[in-house]
Amino acid sequence: MYKYNDFDAAFVRERVAQFRGQVERRIDGSLTEDEFKPLRLMNGLYLQLHAYMLRVAVPYGTLNSAQMRQLAMIADRWDKGYGHFTTRQNIQYNWPELRDVPDILDALADVEMHAIQTSGNTIRNVTADHFAGAAADEIADPRPYAELLRQWSTDHPEFQFLPRKFKIAVTGAEADRAVIRAHDIGLQLVRNDAGKIGFRVLVGGGLGRTPMIGKVLTDYLPVADLLPYCEAIVSVYNLLGRRDNKYKARIKITVHENGIDQIRALVDERFARIRAEFSGVDQALLAEIQTAFAPPAFKTAETDGYEAARLANPAFRSWSDTNLTAHKADGYAIVSVSIKKHGATPGDATSDQMRALADIAETYGHDELRISHEQNVILPHVHQSDLPAVYAALRAADLATANIGLASDIIACPGMDYCALATARSIPIAQQIATRFDELKLEHEVGPLKIKISGCINACGHHHVGHIGILGLDRAGVENYQITLGGDGSEDAAIGERAGPGFSADEIIPAIERLVLGYLDLREDASETFLQAYRRLGAGPFKAVLYPDKEGARDAA
């Protein structure tokens, strides 16, 4: 993984010292909250419903064991013993004291981490496929390019006060595990007819109150042009993007209002000017970065013990069936660790669990961890002979839930339990859904099913791209939950369709249960997933199940 050079280390320390002075002036009253707000946002500090919240960057989701242990230490020393992994592959602390934040940032700098640009109207943490560098289906590891983008965008003088926040995601495979089509810029590594690697570039994706799927700006961009082309895109947006209405300030609205052809023409014009002065990616720098992401020294060993353990232990077999993914190296597997135990808060990990993950990664996983946008933790490189020991260690840490990709593997925003913007609770609904499906013992029979929950229209829980999406709203002071169907965040991305009238907090769990049980009756056979059945049959049969009385079904249609 990438290691800080002298410039990186000095830059982060200088930012910490600068913010320490700003915090001191806020505490002594020299700065008002209004004056302090833009300064704290530049350093990842929010004022939430009950307390400050610090969002720490995990660039493209990659961590080592020392960094994970430091995150655990911070949780114990300055928070309440846990952290929350987010859909941007970051970690949030929900209860820091303002006076302690500079010390937290110094502790992060000790392990080459920071909170810069995790908030504010700037280019946020660049995300990537959480299986990057390990996936059997990738063209190349996308993380060196994500790191290049991180270096380019950090403290970029032109892009610190954009019309609105700006998000970039990168994937190295045709299978989209980074949801690039729901980002302001989505980048997919591809090969041209000559076999040279470049990028398909999408622009204008996003969720929130106006969800849109990104549009292709160019089918092939040479690697050397990545930075000047992205600079051209953001420059055009910075000039055209609306500043009169924050709800219409994202680049998706800019693309929608101007049309993709006009945006392409403006970007090409701007790119031609920038490219004449900015020669593109420094190939020596890129080569240096790529060296930092070289694959580990994979070991060779017999894998018979793994198969024997599967035969001997049904619980291990169930876990290995759901939580393992094919690896590019013979004899290896990618391990997805569920941070979604039934009834737990999705994405919350205790400090003890973080330390356990660090120990497992150091002992069995070539000292690498990843945070996924689905709020889970990945051990990208585990030899099959070590999988029984990894499973045992995960069980001891209460991290061996066998539900990756199933109904209880729910993405949920913090909702009204923490967020000042939320209009309904998300966490209790996610907990109740997971608990109910655990009681029914149907998750494995149902198979792949992505349920996503947002506590307000800002859609931090990505409900628009859930196979089943749940949006919590306030209806005259009462929580009301709308259901969307057929969303998809993959390479076949789609925005879910609203099913009909919403449900109260007491009604939403039975409604989801009806929907899933109805799918079992509607599917052709056990191989047909919920999404496949929905696409084959359309919304009608699912709405009829969801609204069993005829009047409700008619209203929903």
Buried (B, 14 or more C-beta within 10 A) or exposed (E): BBEBEEEBEEBBBEBBEBBBEBBEBBEEEEBEEEEBBEBBBBBBBBBBBEBBBBBBBBBBBBBBBBBBBBBBBBBBEBBBEBBBBBBBBBBBBBBBEBEBBBBBBBBBBEBBBBBBBBBBBBBBBBBBBBBBBBBEBBBBBBBBBBBBBBBBBBEBEEBBEBBBBBBBBBBBBEBBBBBBBBBBBBBBBBEEEEEEBBBBBBBBBBBBEBBBBBBBBBEBBBBBBBBBBBBBBBBBBBEBBBEEEEEBBBBBBBBBEBEBEBBBEBBBEBBEEBBEEBEBBEEEEBEEBBEEBEEBEBEEEEBEBBEEBBEEBEEBEBBBEBBBBEBBBEBBBBBBBBBBBBBBBBBBBBBBBBBBBBBBBBBBBBBBBBBBBBBBBBBBBBBBBBBBBBBBBBBEBEBBBBBBBBBBBBBBBBBBBBBEBBBBBBBBBBBBBBBBBBEBEBBEEBBBBBBBBBBBBBBBBBBBBBBBBBBBBEEEEEBBBBBBBBBBBBBEBBBBBBBBEBBEBEEBBEBBBBBBBBBBEBBEEEEBBBBBBBBEBEBEBBBBBBBEEEEBBEEBE
